[in-house]
Each structure stands twice: as structure tokens, then as C-alpha cells.
Amino acid sequence: FVILVMIQLVNASIHHYSNQPFTHRSNAFFFHAGTEALLSPSSSSSSSSSSSSHSPHNSFIRFETVTFTRPKQSAITHGPMQQNTGLVEAIILQVKDRNRIGGFHFTPKSDLICCDPNLSREHNCNLGQVIIHNNPNNPHFPKRIKTFFQGTNEIVHMVPQTVNINTTGMYYLYFMFCDPNLKGTTVTGTTVWRNPHGYLPAKMAPLMTLYGFMSLAYLFLGLLWFLRFLQFWKEKDIVHVHLHYHITAVIALGMCEMALWYFEYANFNTTGTRPMGITIWAVTFTSVKKSLSRLLLLLVSMGYGVVRPTLGAHGVAYRVMLLGGLYFVACQVFELVEHLGNINDFSGKSKLLLVLPVTRRNLAKLEIYRKFTNTLAVSVLLSIAWVGFELYFNATDPLSELWQIAWIIPTFWSLLSYTLLLVICILWAPSHNPTRYAYLEGTDDFDEEGISLTSGVAKMSGDVAAMLERKERIGSSATDLTFGDDIEEDKRE
């Protein structure tokens, strides 16, 4: 259902309009036809012109088959021989020039957009047209393109033309009219927005590089993990093999996710559209990978594969799976809305704060959890700080004026997720001594209260240290440790 609803909201560098209505505001009617970041051409180009041909290395906005349709009641109020019986204007402007549109330039408190008789007398603006004050540093912008209805015609076709962009910035396109008699007019057609590097909006271009780099990083991590996994595959006493399967799945999904996003952006850059199939697959891989990653953090934090052989007691496994399923559904809906809807860098991040209990008295396990706790604590602090920065960034930049650095926001979350996975791979890597994770007996006489989970070194007396060393050595050399013994020890603990 969500997919069917969002099909009509797909946005791209090729913008399609189908009988879109105009919105009334102040004394004008407008339709927002697109917003994208455009870069200046990499090579010298001619000045902005509405009729010049465009080079593959130029940025431009091209109007194709744009048609305006006004109501019949508006058309019949004019004679068949009359000319210019209705005006619709296409306005192209940079976000920094927004105050150059309307009466704000004349009166800071004015919210008028169109020139009325009073403004026409006082400031010599063109009556019935949108008020525009050109930028002295770029006299061609904001740019106005006029299209007139003729006689009693209900339909007018905009002249196909290309507007070259020579200045880097966030550009807005509006179709506007000031005549109240044109109320009910609709717009149909297509506009094409292109950067020198392709159709991919400049705000999204750095993300394609990021996804390509991250896919290679996941591939490299996967190769190292796979070789390590094969090296100790025949070890008989690997007690956390299921955890390794989970880690392997997360690495594989991460690689597929980043590769799919890279190819989705590359296709977007080439064609100017985002195919539903590729986007949905990429979104689904993202949701599955995020869900499994959160579950991996949760399982590791609960001690699965380290201090617990199973999560089946008291319905814990059921609750964990339910939590993972709910997270997947929420993540899938969020990603669909974000990527199948309007291009927008704002995305709220929900972070799961995990409490890591120390439930066993074993130095090897405690050392692992100490390192994992420190890593997770740092990641939580960084996440909180970054969420604060992200909220501040979006609150102070509602018009995307800082679009050139907006790519760092999703980059941080990708790198943080990869770093946490890398730490887990290092701490829980297959080894020649897997019994350091086993469920050992005989540690009841060791006082765990003297050891801090976040301390760097455990301070113990020589006798206690020697006793623990002997027990670790006995555990690592034992070959008859059964799973049933582990369970019984777990019950006693």
C-alpha cells in the first residue's frame, strides 16, 4: 500500500507534471515545479540564454512540452481576436535571491508577490506581473519566462527552451500568475534539470562516491572475515558459530546495500529518473541490514554466543524476533517515504541504547565486554552529539542553502555503522582458542565486584590471578565439555 501511494511522489532530475493545480498565496498563484542544486559548468560556456543550445558539460534547466490549461469560464471572458489574454510566468531563482521576488525589496514587511496598482504608481513595476529585482552580480537571475494565452484559447504551450546555469547554487523553479481570473489553471509537461556530471542533483552526487567507497570497504571486510572463518572452520569447540553466521550475513547485506545504492545513483545520474524496482530493492536491503545490525548489537550485548548458549528462556528469543520485525517494518516505511518521495536530506535518526550486563565471572569475556562497552559508549556519545548537530543543521538551514556540506550527515551514520560492525568482527573473530568464550565452571570463588567493566586493567592479587590462569588453561584444553554441561552451569549461575 505504501509503495502504491508513493509511486505518484517519485521525484527526479526529469520532473513530470500532470494537471497540477496552482496554490494561492498573498496576491499570486504559484506551482512549485522543482528544487535542485546545480553546479557551474566545468568549462567556459556562453552567458545564460533561453534559446542557446546546451553542451553536455553545461548545467541547464530545459522546458519540454509544458502546457497550461485555464478554465473555460476564464477563456470566454475574452474575445477571439484579443491577444495576451492571460499571463503565466516561469520564475527561476537561486535560494539566496528569494528576497528579490515580491514587494519585500520595496517594503520589508510586505508579503505581496505581484505588482498591484499602488506599487505600480509608487515603484514603477509592471502591473499584473511578478515583482522581480535582478541580482546586480548576476543580472540574468532571477529569470522570468512569459507565456501568454491568446484569444479564447483554453490551452497554451510554453515555447521549448533551455536555460543555461553558469553559477553554482540551489535553484528553485516556480510557475506563477497574478490574474485572479486564471484561478483553476493547471500545468502539464516536463522539465529537465542537468549538472555537468549528469542528471544526479549536486546535493546527492557526493553520496554516490560514498556508496562506492563503502561497498568496497564491506567487500574488503567480507574477504578478511571469510578467510578467518575458513581458517578455523574445522575447530571442534567453536561455541559461537551461530553468532559468526549472523556477522557474516550483516557484512554481506552491507556490501549488497551499498552496491545497490551506488548503482541506483549511477543509473539516476545517467537517465535522470529513479526506477522503482532498483530503489525498492535498495531500500529493502537497507531495512534488512539495519534490522540485522541492531539485532546483532542486541544479541551481543545480551551475551548470546559468549555467556549464553541460547535466548530461549522466558520467551526472550520471541521478544527479540518481534523487536527485529517491528524495527524492519518501521525502517522500511521510513526509507520508502524518504527515497520514493521528494529529494530531502532531512532524516531523523533513532538510536537504540543498549545496557550491557556482566553476568559471568570470566576474564576473557570481561575483557571483550570492556572493549565492546567502551566502543559502544563512544558511539552513543558521538551519536547524541551528531543528532544535536543534525537538528541544528536542519533547523538553521530550512532552504538547503548549505547543500554543499549536507552529504556529511548520512556519511556519518554509514561510517559509524561500519565501525561498530568492524569492532564486533575483531572482538568476536574465529580463533584457535575459541574456549575463551565458553561457559566455564569453577569461577564462583572469584569476586567480580572488584573489576570495573570500563577499567583498562583488572587489579588482582597474585594468588587470584594464578588461580584464574589455571582455570582458563584447563578450560582451553578440555575436550569433553558438553553443551549440557554448559546449560547446567548457566542454571547454577
C-alpha positions as CSV (number, residue, x, y, z in Angstrom):
1,F,0.0,0.0,0.0
2,V,2.8,2.4,0.9
3,I,4.6,1.7,-2.4
4,L,1.4,2.3,-4.4
5,V,0.8,5.6,-2.6
6,M,4.4,6.8,-3.1
7,I,4.6,6.0,-6.8
8,Q,3.0,9.3,-7.6
9,L,5.5,11.2,-5.4
10,V,8.7,10.0,-7.2
11,N,11.0,12.9,-7.8
12,A,13.9,13.1,-10.1
13,S,16.0,15.4,-12.3
14,I,13.4,14.9,-15.0
15,H,10.3,16.4,-13.4
16,H,6.9,15.4,-14.7
17,Y,3.7,17.4,-14.1
18,S,0.2,16.0,-14.7
19,N,-2.6,18.5,-14.4
20,Q,-1.0,20.1,-11.3
21,P,-3.0,22.9,-9.7
22,F,-1.7,26.3,-8.6
23,T,-1.7,27.3,-4.9
24,H,-3.0,30.7,-3.9
25,R,-0.7,32.8,-1.7
26,S,-1.0,36.6,-1.0
27,N,-2.0,38.1,-4.3
28,A,-0.4,35.4,-6.5
29,F,-1.0,31.8,-7.6
30,F,2.1,29.5,-7.8
31,F,3.1,26.0,-8.5
32,H,6.5,24.7,-7.2
33,A,8.0,22.9,-10.2
34,G,11.3,21.8,-8.7
35,T,14.3,22.5,-6.5
36,E,17.8,21.2,-7.2
37,A,21.4,22.1,-6.6
38,L,23.1,22.9,-9.9
39,L,26.9,23.4,-10.4
40,S,28.6,25.8,-12.7
41,P,30.0,24.2,-15.9
42,S,33.4,22.7,-15.7
43,S,34.4,24.5,-18.9
44,S,33.6,28.0,-20.1
45,S,30.1,28.5,-21.6
46,S,28.1,31.2,-23.0
47,S,26.0,33.5,-20.8
48,S,22.5,32.4,-19.7
49,S,20.1,32.4,-22.6
50,S,16.7,31.0,-23.1
51,S,17.4,29.9,-26.7
52,S,21.0,28.8,-26.8
53,S,22.0,25.2,-27.4
54,H,23.4,23.3,-24.4
55,S,26.7,21.4,-24.1
56,P,26.9,18.1,-22.2
57,H,29.3,19.9,-19.8
58,N,26.8,22.7,-19.0
59,S,24.3,22.8,-16.2
60,F,20.8,23.7,-17.5
61,I,17.1,23.6,-17.0
62,R,15.2,22.6,-20.1
63,F,11.4,23.1,-20.6
64,E,9.8,20.4,-22.6
65,T,6.2,20.2,-23.6
66,V,5.0,22.4,-20.8
67,T,1.3,23.2,-21.2
68,F,-1.0,25.4,-19.2
69,T,-4.8,24.9,-19.2
70,R,-7.2,27.5,-17.9
71,P,-10.9,27.1,-17.0
72,K,-13.5,27.7,-19.7
73,Q,-15.1,30.4,-17.6
74,S,-11.8,32.3,-17.7
75,A,-11.4,31.9,-21.5
76,I,-14.9,33.1,-22.6
77,T,-14.5,36.5,-20.8
78,H,-12.2,37.5,-23.7
79,G,-12.7,38.0,-27.4
80,P,-11.4,35.6,-30.0
81,M,-9.2,38.3,-31.6
82,Q,-7.7,39.5,-28.4
83,Q,-4.0,38.9,-27.7
84,N,-2.3,38.2,-24.5
85,T,-5.5,37.3,-22.6
86,G,-3.7,35.7,-19.7
87,L,-0.1,35.5,-18.4
88,V,1.7,32.6,-16.8
89,E,5.3,33.2,-15.7
90,A,8.1,30.7,-15.1
91,I,10.5,32.1,-12.4
92,I,14.0,30.6,-11.9
93,L,15.9,31.8,-8.9
94,Q,18.6,30.9,-6.5
95,V,17.6,30.5,-2.9
96,K,19.9,33.4,-1.9
97,D,17.8,35.6,-4.2
98,R,14.5,34.7,-2.6
99,N,14.0,38.3,-1.2
100,R,14.3,39.6,-4.7
101,I,10.9,38.2,-5.5
102,G,7.9,40.2,-4.5
103,G,7.4,43.5,-2.6
104,F,9.9,42.7,0.1
105,H,12.5,44.7,-1.8
106,F,10.3,47.8,-1.6
107,T,8.9,47.3,1.9
108,P,10.5,44.7,4.2
109,K,7.1,43.9,5.8
110,S,5.3,43.4,2.5
111,D,4.2,39.9,1.6
112,L,2.9,40.9,-1.9
113,I,4.3,38.9,-4.8
114,C,2.5,40.6,-7.8
115,C,2.6,44.2,-8.7
116,D,-0.7,45.9,-7.8
117,P,-1.9,49.5,-8.8
118,N,-0.3,51.1,-5.7
119,L,3.1,49.5,-6.2
120,S,2.9,50.3,-9.9
121,R,2.4,54.0,-9.2
122,E,5.0,54.2,-6.3
123,H,7.7,51.9,-7.7
124,N,7.1,51.7,-11.4
125,C,6.7,47.9,-11.5
126,N,4.7,46.1,-14.3
127,L,1.1,45.8,-13.2
128,G,-0.2,42.2,-13.1
129,Q,3.3,40.6,-13.2
130,V,5.5,39.1,-10.5
131,I,7.8,41.6,-9.0
132,I,11.5,40.7,-9.7
133,H,14.6,42.6,-8.7
134,N,17.6,41.3,-10.7
135,N,20.8,40.4,-8.9
136,P,23.4,43.0,-9.9
137,N,26.1,40.3,-9.7
138,N,24.1,38.1,-12.0
139,P,21.8,40.3,-14.0
140,H,20.1,37.3,-15.8
141,F,18.7,36.0,-12.5
142,P,16.1,35.7,-11.1
143,K,14.9,34.8,-14.6
144,R,11.4,35.3,-15.9
145,I,9.9,33.4,-18.9
146,K,6.5,34.6,-20.0
147,T,3.8,32.5,-21.7
148,F,0.5,34.2,-22.8
149,F,-2.9,32.8,-23.5
150,Q,-4.3,34.0,-26.8
151,G,-8.0,34.9,-27.5
152,T,-10.4,32.4,-26.1
153,N,-8.0,29.5,-26.1
154,E,-8.1,27.4,-23.0
155,I,-4.7,25.8,-23.7
156,V,-1.3,27.4,-24.3
157,H,2.0,25.6,-24.9
158,M,5.2,27.0,-23.5
159,V,7.9,27.5,-26.1
160,P,10.5,24.7,-25.6
161,Q,13.8,26.3,-24.5
162,T,16.9,25.7,-22.4
163,V,18.2,28.0,-19.6
164,N,21.9,27.5,-19.1
165,I,23.2,27.8,-15.5
166,N,26.6,29.4,-15.0
167,T,26.6,29.9,-11.2
168,T,26.6,27.2,-8.6
169,G,23.7,27.3,-6.3
170,M,20.4,25.8,-5.1
171,Y,17.8,26.7,-7.8
172,Y,14.0,26.9,-7.5
173,L,11.5,26.8,-10.3
174,Y,8.0,28.3,-9.9
175,F,5.2,28.7,-12.4
176,M,3.1,31.8,-11.3
177,F,0.3,34.0,-12.4
178,C,-1.3,37.1,-10.9
179,D,-4.6,37.3,-12.7
180,P,-7.4,36.0,-10.4
181,N,-9.5,35.1,-13.5
182,L,-7.0,32.3,-14.2
183,K,-7.8,30.6,-10.9
184,G,-8.2,26.9,-11.6
185,T,-5.4,26.8,-14.2
186,T,-3.3,23.6,-14.3
187,V,0.1,22.7,-15.6
188,T,1.2,19.6,-17.5
189,G,4.6,18.7,-19.0
190,T,8.2,18.0,-18.3
191,T,11.3,20.0,-17.2
192,V,14.8,18.5,-17.3
193,W,17.5,19.6,-14.8
194,R,21.1,18.5,-15.5
195,N,24.5,19.1,-14.0
196,P,27.8,18.9,-15.8
197,H,28.5,15.4,-14.4
198,G,25.0,14.1,-15.2
199,Y,21.4,14.2,-14.1
200,L,22.2,13.4,-10.4
201,P,21.5,16.5,-8.3
202,A,24.7,18.1,-7.0
203,K,23.4,17.7,-3.4
204,M,23.3,13.9,-3.9
205,A,26.5,13.5,-6.0
206,P,28.9,13.0,-3.1
207,L,26.7,10.2,-1.8
208,M,27.4,8.1,-5.0
209,T,31.1,8.3,-4.2
210,L,30.4,7.4,-0.6
211,Y,28.4,4.3,-1.6
212,G,31.1,3.2,-4.0
213,F,33.7,3.5,-1.3
214,M,31.6,1.8,1.4
215,S,30.8,-1.1,-0.9
216,L,34.5,-1.7,-1.4
217,A,35.1,-1.4,2.3
218,Y,32.4,-4.0,3.0
219,L,33.9,-6.2,0.3
220,F,37.4,-6.0,1.9
221,L,36.0,-6.7,5.4
222,G,34.0,-9.6,4.0
223,L,37.1,-11.2,2.4
224,L,39.1,-10.9,5.6
225,W,36.2,-12.3,7.6
226,F,35.7,-15.2,5.2
227,L,39.4,-16.1,5.2
228,R,39.4,-16.1,9.0
229,F,36.2,-18.1,9.1
230,L,37.6,-20.8,6.8
231,Q,40.9,-20.9,8.7
232,F,39.2,-22.0,11.9
233,W,36.2,-23.8,10.3
234,K,37.3,-27.3,11.5
235,E,37.8,-26.2,15.1
236,K,35.6,-28.6,17.1
237,D,35.0,-26.3,20.0
238,I,33.7,-23.2,18.3
239,V,30.7,-22.4,20.5
240,H,29.7,-19.2,18.9
241,V,29.4,-20.3,15.3
242,H,25.8,-19.0,15.0
243,L,27.0,-15.6,16.0
244,H,29.6,-15.8,13.2
245,Y,26.8,-16.7,10.8
246,H,24.9,-13.6,11.9
247,I,28.0,-11.4,11.5
248,T,28.6,-12.9,8.0
249,A,25.0,-12.1,7.0
250,V,25.4,-8.5,8.2
251,I,28.6,-8.0,6.2
252,A,27.1,-9.5,3.0
253,L,23.9,-7.4,3.3
254,G,26.0,-4.3,3.9
255,M,28.0,-4.9,0.8
256,C,24.9,-5.5,-1.3
257,E,23.1,-2.5,0.2
258,M,26.0,-0.1,-0.6
259,A,26.4,-1.6,-4.1
260,L,22.7,-1.3,-4.9
261,W,22.7,2.4,-3.7
262,Y,25.7,3.1,-5.9
263,F,24.2,1.6,-9.0
264,E,20.8,3.2,-8.2
265,Y,22.6,6.6,-8.1
266,A,24.7,5.9,-11.1
267,N,21.5,5.0,-13.1
268,F,19.8,8.1,-11.8
269,N,22.9,10.1,-13.0
270,T,22.7,8.6,-16.4
271,T,18.9,8.6,-17.1
272,G,17.5,11.3,-14.8
273,T,14.9,9.0,-13.2
274,R,14.9,6.6,-10.3
275,P,13.4,3.2,-11.4
276,M,11.0,1.9,-8.8
277,G,12.5,-1.6,-8.9
278,I,16.1,-0.7,-8.1
279,T,15.0,1.8,-5.5
280,I,12.7,-0.6,-3.7
281,W,15.4,-3.3,-3.7
282,A,18.0,-0.9,-2.3
283,V,15.5,0.3,0.3
284,T,14.7,-3.3,1.3
285,F,18.3,-4.3,1.6
286,T,18.9,-1.2,3.8
287,S,16.0,-2.1,6.0
288,V,17.1,-5.8,6.4
289,K,20.7,-4.8,7.0
290,K,19.7,-2.2,9.6
291,S,17.4,-4.7,11.4
292,L,20.0,-7.4,11.5
293,S,22.7,-5.0,12.6
294,R,20.5,-3.8,15.5
295,L,19.7,-7.4,16.4
296,L,23.4,-8.3,16.3
297,L,24.2,-5.4,18.7
298,L,21.3,-6.6,20.9
299,L,22.4,-10.2,20.9
300,V,26.0,-9.5,21.6
301,S,25.0,-7.1,24.4
302,M,22.8,-9.8,26.0
303,G,25.7,-12.3,25.9
304,Y,24.5,-14.6,23.2
305,G,27.3,-16.8,22.0
306,V,29.5,-15.6,24.8
307,V,27.8,-16.1,28.2
308,R,24.5,-17.6,27.0
309,P,24.1,-20.6,24.8
310,T,20.5,-19.7,23.9
311,L,18.0,-17.0,24.3
312,G,15.0,-19.3,24.6
313,A,14.4,-18.9,28.3
314,H,11.3,-16.9,29.3
315,G,10.4,-16.1,25.7
316,V,13.4,-13.9,25.2
317,A,14.0,-15.2,21.7
318,Y,10.4,-14.4,20.7
319,R,10.7,-10.9,22.1
320,V,14.0,-10.3,20.3
321,M,12.5,-11.5,17.0
322,L,9.4,-9.4,17.5
323,L,11.5,-6.4,18.1
324,G,13.5,-7.1,15.0
325,G,10.4,-7.4,12.9
326,L,8.9,-4.2,14.2
327,Y,12.1,-2.4,13.5
328,F,12.2,-3.7,10.0
329,V,8.6,-2.5,9.3
330,A,9.3,0.9,10.7
331,C,12.6,1.2,8.8
332,Q,11.1,0.0,5.5
333,V,8.3,2.6,5.7
334,F,10.7,5.4,6.6
335,E,13.1,4.5,3.8
336,L,10.3,4.3,1.3
337,V,9.0,7.7,2.3
338,E,12.5,9.2,2.2
339,H,13.7,7.8,-1.1
340,L,10.5,7.5,-3.1
341,G,9.3,10.9,-2.0
342,N,10.8,14.4,-2.6
343,I,14.6,14.6,-2.5
344,N,15.3,15.7,1.0
345,D,18.4,15.4,3.2
346,F,16.5,15.7,6.5
347,S,16.2,12.4,8.3
348,G,15.6,11.8,11.9
349,K,17.7,9.1,13.4
350,S,16.5,6.8,16.2
351,K,19.3,5.2,18.2
352,L,19.0,2.1,20.4
353,L,20.8,2.5,23.8
354,L,21.8,-0.9,25.0
355,V,22.6,-1.9,28.6
356,L,25.4,-4.4,28.8
357,P,25.1,-6.7,31.8
358,V,28.2,-8.5,33.1
359,T,26.7,-11.9,34.1
360,R,29.7,-14.2,34.2
361,R,33.0,-14.1,36.1
362,N,35.5,-14.8,33.3
363,L,38.4,-12.5,32.5
364,A,38.4,-13.2,28.7
365,K,34.7,-12.5,28.5
366,L,35.0,-9.5,30.7
367,E,37.9,-8.1,28.7
368,I,35.8,-8.4,25.5
369,Y,32.9,-6.7,27.0
370,R,35.1,-4.0,28.5
371,K,36.3,-3.2,25.0
372,F,32.9,-3.5,23.5
373,T,31.3,-1.3,26.2
374,N,33.9,1.4,25.6
375,T,33.3,1.3,21.9
376,L,29.6,1.4,22.3
377,A,29.8,4.2,24.8
378,V,31.9,6.3,22.4
379,S,29.5,5.6,19.6
380,V,26.5,6.6,21.7
381,L,28.1,9.8,22.7
382,L,29.1,10.6,19.1
383,S,25.5,9.7,18.0
384,I,24.0,12.0,20.6
385,A,26.3,14.8,19.6
386,W,25.7,14.2,15.9
387,V,21.9,14.1,16.3
388,G,22.2,17.5,18.0
389,F,24.3,18.8,15.2
390,E,21.8,17.4,12.6
391,L,18.8,19.0,14.3
392,Y,20.7,22.3,14.5
393,F,21.7,22.0,10.8
394,N,18.2,21.4,9.6
395,A,16.7,24.0,11.9
396,T,19.0,26.7,10.7
397,D,19.0,25.7,7.0
398,P,15.4,25.1,6.0
399,L,16.0,26.2,2.4
400,S,19.1,24.0,1.8
401,E,21.5,26.9,1.4
402,L,24.2,24.7,2.9
403,W,23.5,21.9,0.5
404,Q,27.2,21.5,-0.4
405,I,28.0,20.0,3.0
406,A,24.7,18.2,3.6
407,W,26.2,14.9,2.4
408,I,28.3,14.6,5.6
409,I,25.1,13.8,7.6
410,P,24.3,10.4,6.1
411,T,28.0,9.8,5.7
412,F,28.5,9.8,9.5
413,W,25.8,7.2,10.1
414,S,27.2,4.9,7.4
415,L,30.7,5.2,8.8
416,L,29.5,4.7,12.4
417,S,27.6,1.5,11.5
418,Y,30.6,0.1,9.6
419,T,32.9,0.9,12.5
420,L,30.7,-0.9,15.1
421,L,30.5,-3.9,12.8
422,L,34.3,-3.8,12.4
423,V,34.8,-3.8,16.1
424,I,32.4,-6.8,16.6
425,C,34.3,-8.7,13.9
426,I,37.6,-8.0,15.6
427,L,36.3,-8.9,19.1
428,W,34.3,-12.0,18.1
429,A,36.6,-13.2,15.3
430,P,37.2,-17.0,15.0
431,S,40.4,-18.1,16.7
432,H,42.5,-21.1,17.6
433,N,41.3,-20.7,21.2
434,P,37.5,-20.3,21.0
435,T,37.0,-21.6,24.5
436,R,37.8,-18.2,25.8
437,Y,34.1,-17.6,25.2
438,A,33.0,-20.9,26.6
439,Y,30.7,-21.3,29.6
440,L,33.3,-22.3,32.2
441,E,32.7,-23.7,35.7
442,G,34.6,-23.1,38.9
443,T,34.6,-19.3,38.9
444,D,32.2,-18.8,41.8
445,D,35.1,-18.1,44.2
446,F,36.2,-15.1,42.2
447,D,34.9,-11.8,43.3
448,E,33.7,-9.9,40.2
449,E,32.8,-6.8,42.2
450,G,36.4,-5.8,42.3
451,I,36.6,-5.5,38.5
452,S,35.2,-2.5,36.6
453,L,33.6,-3.1,33.2
454,T,35.1,0.1,31.8
455,S,38.5,0.0,33.5
456,G,41.6,-0.7,31.4
457,V,43.4,-3.2,33.7
458,A,42.0,-5.6,36.3
459,K,43.9,-5.4,39.5
460,M,44.1,-8.7,41.3
461,S,46.3,-10.4,43.8
462,G,48.9,-12.9,42.6
463,D,47.1,-15.9,44.0
464,V,43.8,-15.0,42.4
465,A,45.5,-14.2,39.0
466,A,47.3,-17.6,39.1
467,M,44.1,-19.4,40.0
468,L,42.2,-17.8,37.1
469,E,45.1,-18.5,34.7
470,R,45.0,-22.2,35.7
471,K,41.2,-22.3,35.2
472,E,41.4,-20.7,31.8
473,R,44.2,-23.2,30.8
474,I,42.1,-26.1,32.0
475,G,39.1,-24.8,30.1
476,S,41.0,-24.3,26.8
477,S,42.5,-27.8,27.0
478,A,39.3,-29.6,27.8
479,T,37.8,-31.7,25.0
480,D,34.9,-33.3,26.8
481,L,33.0,-30.2,27.6
482,T,29.4,-30.8,26.5
483,F,26.6,-28.5,25.7
484,G,24.5,-30.0,28.5
485,D,27.3,-29.1,31.0
486,D,27.1,-25.5,29.8
487,I,23.4,-25.3,30.3
488,E,23.6,-26.8,33.8
489,E,26.4,-24.3,34.7
490,D,24.2,-21.5,33.3
491,K,21.4,-22.6,35.5
492,R,23.6,-22.6,38.6
493,E,24.9,-19.1,37.7
